[in-house]
Amino acid sequence: MAEQLKDKIYEYLANHYYLNLATVSLQGNPMAHTMAYVSEDAVIYLATNKNTRKVHNILHNPHVAYTVDEDDPDWFNMQALQVEGRASIISDEEELHEIGEIMAAKFPIAADMPPDPEIVMIKIEPEVVYYLDYSVEFGHREKVDF
């Protein structure tokens, strides 16, 4: 059962483009950041400027959460993911190259962008994922640990 749920999660992530990332500031304040992303199974990758608040927050507290959802006004068709995980900044050049290829495949405009030393790649590894599917029944949510 858990493997089937994981497959649904991988497919959901692969077929969506944006997430809402939650980080915590040094003062303990929650912050939300809308981001484009790519995924490999349940691992998420985000590119951003190294001087952003989200990077600063992650460097001080790698625990993050994010949601991926849809704008369907019918509550009974809602599907979404609620994810809790751990973020890190990728420094390995080979991994950066691989993720760059995945990003260019999902977002072709990324292939035309010149390299920018101010950009870093964030990697988020999930610890727990909740898969919401209100088409099963209103409020239906399944949990899987990673």
C-alpha positions, 0 to 999 in steps of 0.5 A: 500500500505504501509503495502505491501511495509513493507512486501517486506522490511521484506522479503528482509531483512530476505533473505540477510546476509550483509549490508553496515552501514554508521556512522559519526565520531566525526570529521564529516567524513562519514565511511562505515562498511560491517556487517553481520546482522539479522532482526526482521521485519525492525529492524536490529541487528549487533554484533561487538567488543565494541571498534570499530569505529562504536560503538564509532561513534554510541555512539556520534551520533545514526543517521545511514544509511545502504544499502542492495543490490545484486551483479547482473550485470544486472542493470534492475534487481537491487533490494536494500534497502536504510535505514535511522535510529537510532542505540543503544547498547542493554543492556537488557539481555533478548533481547540479549538472543532473538537476540542471538537465531535469530543470531544462526538460521541465522548464525549457526556458531554463536551458537558455538562461546563462549561468549565474553565480548568484543562483543556488540549488535547494534540495528538499528530501521528504520525511513525511508526505500527506496525500489529500484526495477529496474525490475519495471522500471529503477530508480524505488524507493518507500519510506515508513516511520516507 
